[in-house]
Every structure is written in structure tokens, then in C-alpha cells.
Amino acid sequence: MKQIILITIMILSFLSANNKLNTSQIILVTTKNWNDNQGILKRYEYTQNHWKQVGKPIHIKLGRNGLGWGIGLHHTPKDAPYIKHEGDGRSPAGIFSLKQAFGYQPFDISYPYQVYKTTHHCVDDINSKFYNKIVDSTKINIDYHSKENMKFAKNYYQYGIAVNHNHFDEDGAIKGRGSCIFIHIKDKPTAGCTVMTPKEIKTLLKWLDKAKNPILIQAPQTISNRLFFQVTHMYP
């Protein structure tokens, strides 16, 4: 009995203040350990009163140095072995809502989708008031010296999804805790994003349903299992 209570406390310890996530779509990314820079992505959907896996698992790559706890819909444990910081080459671990999808040209999907131009930048300069935001550089007074170009010659951002790590595109981003985290196209480890092939990202985008409040759960296997249990056992 004590063991059951302890496990329950451990699971609940990951909850944020708003512990009713009310999601019916989950993207689950699992790695073997904190320093692994590749893993498996699975999709789950709540339908007919139970959770079921959708489609085949996708082999993905992550930050070149693995994972670190990010800022999202979870609590970060006090004894966290790794915390996500700007420039650390780690992808954020935890539970995250998803923002807009995006790409280089229109894409016929129901999920909110933004076409970006070469003038759109995602700002990763911690001294900028636009930190962790996407801006149209032709419409602002530029105060940053470092940014991600949202459209360029390579196909990395031809299709992608913005992850709401560290209050992406919102007020309240904590300087230096990481910025511009996306799910997108690439065939090797990244500075902090989660990546896959063009075909796989397009499948993901077509599946997403804004009305189902999709979330990303991303962590090493032992942690991701707890987070997944936490979310799926609080729905509906």
C-alpha cells in the first residue's frame, strides 16, 4: 500500500498548477537516457473511451547533447539532472502544448498553419525584447544579433510545428532558458529541436487537430512513462 501511495505522489509531482490538460491527442517522444540524441515518436489519440496508438512509430533525432527539463505544463523536479538552457544543445523534456504549424508554402490542413518568408525570424538573443518570438523583421525595430531564419535555402523549416517551451510567442519567456523549439525536418541531431523526414512531418501535421488540444510529452523512457500515465489517467 505504501508503495502505491509513493508511486502516486511521484506521478502527481510532475503536474503543473493547471493539471487538467484536457487533451485527446498526444505526441510521445522517448529516448533511452538524458544524453541520447535520438529516440522514438509515437502518436496517441483518445477515442471511444480509451487511448490508442495511431500509425507507426517514427525514428527521430533530438538535440545533439540529449534532453534537459524545459518549461511547459509540468513541474521540474528539484533533483533534475539536466535543465534546458540556451545554447546547450539539449531538447526540452517535459509536457508541452503545441503552437502553430508552419512552412514555406501553403499546406491544406485543418491545424493552424502559418507561411513564413525569408524576413521572418525566430529570436534567440537573450537580450532582445523579442526573445523566443517569431517576428517579421520588416515590421519591427530590430534589437537582436542572433536569430533563426524561418525560411532559407535548406528544407529544414519547409514544414514544422512550434513547441510551447518557455512561453513561446508569449509574454513571460525566461531569458536563457531556451528558445525557438520546433518539430521539423532534418536528418541529424540539432541544437534543441525534434526532427524527422519530410514525409513524416507532413503525416504528423495532417493528423493534428486543434480541437483535441494536442500536447507533446518528451523525456527519457522512465520519465516519459510516468508523464504519459499522468496525462492519460486524468482524461476525460
C-alpha positions as CSV (number, residue, x, y, z in Angstrom):
1,M,0.0,0.0,0.0
2,K,2.8,2.4,0.9
3,Q,4.5,1.7,-2.4
4,I,1.3,2.5,-4.3
5,I,0.9,5.8,-2.4
6,L,4.6,6.6,-3.1
7,I,4.2,6.0,-6.9
8,T,1.1,8.1,-7.0
9,I,2.9,11.0,-5.3
10,M,5.8,10.7,-7.7
11,I,3.4,10.9,-10.7
12,L,1.5,13.8,-9.3
13,S,4.8,15.7,-8.5
14,F,5.1,16.3,-12.3
15,L,1.8,18.1,-12.5
16,S,1.7,21.9,-13.1
17,A,-0.8,24.0,-11.3
18,N,-3.2,23.5,-14.2
19,N,-3.2,19.8,-14.0
20,K,-6.4,19.2,-16.1
21,L,-4.7,19.1,-19.6
22,N,-8.0,18.1,-21.3
23,T,-6.1,16.7,-24.3
24,S,-7.1,13.9,-26.6
25,Q,-4.0,13.9,-28.8
26,I,-0.5,13.1,-27.5
27,I,2.8,13.1,-29.3
28,L,5.1,10.9,-27.1
29,V,8.9,11.2,-27.7
30,T,11.0,8.7,-25.8
31,T,14.8,8.3,-25.5
32,K,16.9,5.7,-23.7
33,N,18.6,8.3,-21.4
34,W,19.2,12.0,-20.9
35,N,22.2,12.1,-23.2
36,D,20.7,10.2,-26.1
37,N,20.2,12.4,-29.2
38,Q,17.7,10.1,-30.9
39,G,14.6,8.4,-30.0
40,I,11.1,7.2,-30.9
41,L,8.0,9.3,-31.6
42,K,4.5,7.7,-31.1
43,R,1.1,9.3,-31.6
44,Y,-1.9,8.6,-29.4
45,E,-5.5,9.6,-29.6
46,Y,-8.4,9.3,-27.1
47,T,-11.3,7.8,-28.9
48,Q,-14.3,5.6,-27.9
49,N,-13.4,6.0,-24.2
50,H,-9.8,4.8,-24.4
51,W,-6.3,5.8,-25.7
52,K,-5.0,4.1,-28.8
53,Q,-1.8,4.4,-30.7
54,V,-2.1,5.9,-34.2
55,G,0.1,5.0,-37.1
56,K,3.7,3.6,-36.9
57,P,6.5,4.8,-34.6
58,I,8.8,7.4,-36.1
59,H,12.5,7.4,-35.5
60,I,13.5,11.0,-34.6
61,K,16.6,12.9,-33.7
62,L,16.9,15.5,-30.9
63,G,19.4,18.0,-29.5
64,R,22.9,16.8,-30.1
65,N,23.5,16.6,-26.3
66,G,20.2,14.9,-25.5
67,L,17.5,16.3,-23.2
68,G,17.1,18.8,-20.3
69,W,14.0,19.7,-18.4
70,G,12.2,22.6,-20.2
71,I,9.4,25.0,-19.2
72,G,6.0,23.8,-20.0
73,L,2.9,22.2,-18.4
74,H,4.8,20.2,-15.9
75,H,6.8,20.8,-12.7
76,T,10.5,20.4,-12.9
77,P,11.8,18.1,-10.2
78,K,14.1,19.7,-7.6
79,D,16.7,17.0,-8.2
80,A,16.6,17.3,-12.1
81,P,19.9,16.1,-13.6
82,Y,19.7,18.4,-16.5
83,I,17.9,21.8,-17.1
84,K,17.4,23.2,-20.6
85,H,19.4,26.4,-21.2
86,E,20.1,28.5,-24.3
87,G,22.9,27.0,-26.5
88,D,23.3,23.8,-24.5
89,G,22.4,21.5,-27.4
90,R,19.6,19.8,-25.5
91,S,16.0,19.4,-26.4
92,P,13.4,20.3,-23.7
93,A,12.0,17.5,-21.7
94,G,8.5,17.6,-20.1
95,I,4.9,18.2,-21.2
96,F,4.3,21.0,-23.7
97,S,1.3,22.4,-25.6
98,L,1.8,23.0,-29.3
99,K,1.5,26.3,-31.2
100,Q,1.1,26.9,-34.9
101,A,2.4,24.7,-37.7
102,F,4.3,26.5,-40.4
103,G,6.1,26.1,-43.7
104,Y,7.5,27.7,-46.8
105,Q,4.2,27.4,-48.8
106,P,0.5,26.9,-48.1
107,F,-0.4,23.4,-46.9
108,D,-4.0,22.2,-46.9
109,I,-4.6,21.0,-43.3
110,S,-7.1,21.9,-40.6
111,Y,-4.5,22.7,-38.0
112,P,-3.5,26.4,-37.7
113,Y,-0.7,26.9,-40.2
114,Q,1.5,29.9,-41.0
115,V,3.5,30.5,-44.1
116,Y,6.8,32.2,-43.3
117,K,9.0,34.3,-45.6
118,T,12.8,34.9,-45.5
119,T,12.1,38.1,-43.5
120,H,10.6,36.1,-40.6
121,H,13.0,35.4,-37.7
122,C,12.8,33.5,-34.5
123,V,14.8,35.4,-32.0
124,D,17.2,33.6,-29.7
125,D,19.1,36.6,-28.5
126,I,18.5,36.6,-24.7
127,N,19.0,40.4,-24.6
128,S,16.2,41.1,-27.1
129,K,12.6,42.1,-26.2
130,F,11.6,39.6,-28.9
131,Y,13.4,36.6,-27.3
132,N,11.6,33.3,-28.1
133,K,9.2,35.0,-30.5
134,I,8.8,34.9,-34.3
135,V,8.8,38.3,-35.9
136,D,8.6,39.8,-39.3
137,S,11.8,41.8,-39.4
138,T,10.4,44.3,-41.9
139,K,7.8,45.4,-39.4
140,I,9.9,46.0,-36.2
141,N,12.9,47.8,-34.9
142,I,15.5,45.0,-34.8
143,D,17.2,44.8,-31.4
144,Y,18.7,41.3,-31.8
145,H,22.0,39.9,-33.0
146,S,21.1,36.3,-33.1
147,K,18.1,34.6,-34.7
148,E,16.7,31.6,-36.7
149,N,15.7,32.3,-40.3
150,M,12.3,30.8,-40.7
151,K,12.8,30.3,-44.4
152,F,16.1,29.7,-46.1
153,A,17.7,27.5,-48.9
154,K,17.6,24.2,-46.9
155,N,14.3,22.4,-46.3
156,Y,14.6,22.3,-42.5
157,Y,11.6,24.5,-41.9
158,Q,9.7,23.6,-45.1
159,Y,7.2,22.0,-42.6
160,G,7.2,22.3,-38.9
161,I,5.4,22.8,-35.6
162,A,6.2,25.3,-32.9
163,V,6.5,23.8,-29.4
164,N,5.4,25.9,-26.5
165,H,8.6,25.7,-24.5
166,N,9.4,28.7,-22.3
167,H,6.3,30.7,-23.2
168,F,7.0,30.6,-27.0
169,D,5.5,33.7,-28.7
170,E,4.1,34.8,-25.4
171,D,5.0,37.2,-22.6
172,G,7.0,35.6,-19.7
173,A,9.8,33.8,-21.5
174,I,12.7,33.4,-19.1
175,K,15.9,34.7,-20.6
176,G,18.4,32.0,-21.2
177,R,16.1,29.0,-20.6
178,G,15.9,28.1,-24.3
179,S,14.1,29.4,-27.4
180,C,12.7,28.6,-30.8
181,I,12.0,24.9,-30.2
182,F,10.3,23.2,-33.2
183,I,9.4,19.8,-34.6
184,H,10.7,20.0,-38.1
185,I,12.7,18.4,-41.0
186,K,16.3,17.3,-40.6
187,D,18.4,14.1,-40.8
188,K,20.9,14.7,-38.0
189,P,20.9,15.9,-34.3
190,T,20.0,19.6,-33.7
191,A,20.6,22.5,-31.4
192,G,17.4,21.5,-29.5
193,C,14.6,20.7,-31.9
194,T,13.0,17.3,-32.6
195,V,13.4,16.3,-36.3
196,M,12.3,13.8,-38.9
197,T,11.8,13.3,-42.6
198,P,9.5,15.5,-44.8
199,K,7.0,12.6,-45.3
200,E,6.8,12.0,-41.5
201,I,6.3,15.7,-40.6
202,K,3.6,16.0,-43.2
203,T,1.8,12.9,-41.7
204,L,2.0,14.5,-38.3
205,L,0.6,17.8,-39.5
206,K,-2.3,16.2,-41.2
207,W,-3.2,14.3,-38.1
208,L,-3.1,17.2,-35.6
209,D,-6.5,18.6,-34.6
210,K,-6.6,21.9,-32.7
211,A,-9.9,21.0,-31.1
212,K,-8.3,18.0,-29.5
213,N,-5.7,20.2,-27.7
214,P,-2.6,18.2,-28.8
215,I,0.4,18.0,-26.5
216,L,4.0,16.9,-26.7
217,I,5.4,14.6,-24.0
218,Q,9.2,14.3,-24.4
219,A,11.6,12.6,-21.9
220,P,13.9,9.6,-21.3
221,Q,11.8,6.4,-21.1
222,T,11.5,6.1,-17.3
223,I,10.2,9.7,-17.1
224,S,8.1,9.7,-20.2
225,N,6.3,6.6,-19.0
226,R,5.3,8.5,-15.8
227,L,4.3,11.6,-17.7
228,F,2.2,9.6,-20.2
229,F,0.5,7.7,-17.3
230,Q,-0.2,11.0,-15.6
231,V,-1.9,12.6,-18.6
232,T,-3.8,9.6,-19.8
233,H,-5.2,8.8,-16.4
234,M,-6.6,12.2,-16.0
235,Y,-8.7,12.2,-19.1
236,P,-11.6,12.7,-19.7
